[in-house]
Amino acid sequence: MNSMTRLTLAQQSNFLPLTVWGYDLWRKRSLSLLTGEKFPLERELGQFLDWVKPVKGQHWLDVGTSTGNYARVLVHAGATVTALDLSAGFLQGLPRHPRLHPHQGNMEDGLFGSAAFHGVVVAGTLNETHSAERMLDQAVQALKADGLLYLMYLLPPRKSFGKLEQFIGLKAGVRFLQQMTTRKYLQTQSLTLINESQHGIVSFELYRKSAAPKENAVPQKSVVSQRAVGH
């Protein structure tokens, strides 16, 4: 796959057969490990649907779909889903369904037109991408007026051992994002935070896009800078 954007190590790892093979084993346990509480995939996806429903008849974009966990529940709930991923290996493993459309590519490359989707979900991918700002910009652009943006991303660890986790994460291409700066950045993009929860270092956030751009909104540069790790 050719991308106009330089890929991080985390993104490049998605092309490895071992990553595709072991993803679901990791994903079933990942949030329990990251939050420090019992947080199975069923709970994660149940929260997502509770926040965004009803979705029947809507067109959603799942950014970094991997094995399609979010895409599957959306399709089951009646939505049409474009499942986007860098890796052909992941996309080939998706179930075949008339309302599930695999699409290989990088969200940062500006693949979709304006106002193409009723909803966009970015669950985890925001920490792996080269530019969080660029990915968020493209997600907002792809949303219809009054559309929903659902995010799940990792925050900087606060405990003493968190510095080591951040160092390991940076070496692997995973960046920890600042919650308040992420939220402020999205406010400048005419998005309103309508639901949120935080468990450990995992932040879940749901935004709604305003029907009309804010007149006084001023674009801000690098406000979600991933170099701000540890602040």
Protein Blocks (a to p, Z undefined) as FASTA:
>chain_A
ZZfbdcdfklmmmmpmklmmmmmmmmmmmmmmmnopacdfklmmmmmmmmmmcfehiacd
dehklnommmmmmmmnopacddddfblklmmmpccdfkbccdeddfklopacehkbfbdc
dehjlmmmmblmlmmmmmmmmpcghiacddddddddfbfklmmmmmmmmmnopacddfkl
mmmmmmmnopacfbdcdehjbccddddddfbdcfklccdehklocklgoZZ
